[in-house]
Amino acid sequence: MTLILDYLILCSFTFGLVTALYIGLKTIKLI
């Protein structure tokens, strides 16, 4: 159970990081 929870936290963290990088790159391209 904890393993699944850790995996979900890791996935959400990675997804958030990728989204932040993507938004950052789009912002840089707009400037």
BELJOZI-V18882 format. One line per field, one symbol per residue. phi: phi as a letter, one per 40 degrees, with the letter a starting at -180 (. if undefined). psi: psi as a letter, one per 20 degrees, with the letter a starting at -180 (. if undefined). burial: I if it has 16 or more other ideal C-beta (glycine too) atoms within 10 Angstrom, else O. A space follows every 10 residues. Layout:
phi: ???
psi: ???
burial: ???
//
This chain:
phi: .ccccccccc cccccccccc cccccccccc c
psi: ghgggggggg ghgggggggg ggggghgghh .
burial: OOOOOOOOOO OOOOOOOOOO OOOOOOOOOO O
//
